[in-house]
Amino acid sequence: MAQEGQQHPLAIYFWIWGLLFVLSFFSYMVDYLNLQGGLRWGLILLFMFLKAGFIVAIFMHMAWERLALKIAILAPPIALGVLVALMVFEADYTFLTRIVFFGEGAPLPVHH
């Protein structure tokens, strides 16, 4: 006798679809309200990560999987995200070091 996979109530899927539409609405409102700078990109990234998290957790059934499978699937993207964040924080140091050693874009001397 073959076992069927675990079935989840359809209401969960409908709620998540609704939530995804609400998060997409807020993401579009960021553009509509013409927000600028760090606030704009912070909100866009926040809504993007929330939507991706709900899609992975519910539609890819990660919420019901074993911890080992969750770690095997989610650890590499998290590690890449950490490495990208480290590159962002080190970018100014690297740029300024290149200016010091190669002299490109160095400020002109002030004449008295």
N, C-alpha and C positions, 0 to 999 in steps of 0.2 A: 504494500500500500504506500503510495507516494504522498509525502507531506506537502501541503501547499505553503507558500510564504505567508508571513504574518500580514494580516490586513489591518489597515488603520481607518478610522472613521473619515468619511468624505468631508465632514465639517472642518477638520484640521486644514485640509487642502484649500477649502473655500476661504477660511480665515486668512491663511497665508497669502493667497492670491489678492485678497482685499488689502492686506497690509502692504504687499508689494506695490499695488496701485497707489496707495496713500504715500508711500515713500517716494515713488516716482513723481507724484504730484508735487511734493515738497522739493524734490530735486529740480523740477522745472520752474518752481516758484523762485528758486535762487537766481535763475536767469531772468525771469520776468521782472523781479524786483531790482534787477541790475546791481546786485551786490558785487563788490570788487575786493581784490586783494586776498589776504589770508583767510578772511571769513568765507569768501566765496568758495575757495578751493577746499577749505576745511569741511564746509557743509557738503560739498559735492562728494568728497571722499568718504565722509561719514555715511551718507545715504547709500553710496555705492557698496561699502563694506557691509552695511546692515542688510541690504538686499542680497548680496552674495552669500552672507551667512545664513539667511533664512532659506535660500535656495539649496545650499549644501546640506543644511540640517534636516529639512523636511522633504524636499523633492528628491534628493539623493539618499534619503533614509539614514543619514549619518547620526541623527538623534537616537536611533535605535540600535546602532552598531556597537560592537565591543570596543573597549578603549584602545587595544592594540591596533585595530584597523583605523580608528580615528587618528591616532598618532602617525601611522604609516602614510596616511593620505594628507594630513594637514601639516605635519612637521616640515617637509621641504619648502612649501610656499612661505611658511612663517620664517624659516631660516633665511630665505631669499629676501624677505621683507626687512629683516634685521640687518642684513648686509647692505641693502639699498639705503636704509636709514643711516648706517655708519658712513657710507660714501657721501651722503648729503651733508653730514656734520663735518666731514673732513675736507669737503670741496674747497672751502675758503682757504684753509691752511695750505693745501696743495697749490692753489692758484697763487697765493702770496709767495710761497717758496719758489715757484717758477719765476716770478717777477724778480725776486732777489738774485737768483742764480743766473738767469738768462737776460735780465734787464729789459725785457719787452714790456712796454706800457709803464715803465717806471716814471714817477713824477719828475718834471724838469726842475733843475736847481733854481733856487730863488736868488736873484741878483740884488745886492744892496747898493 
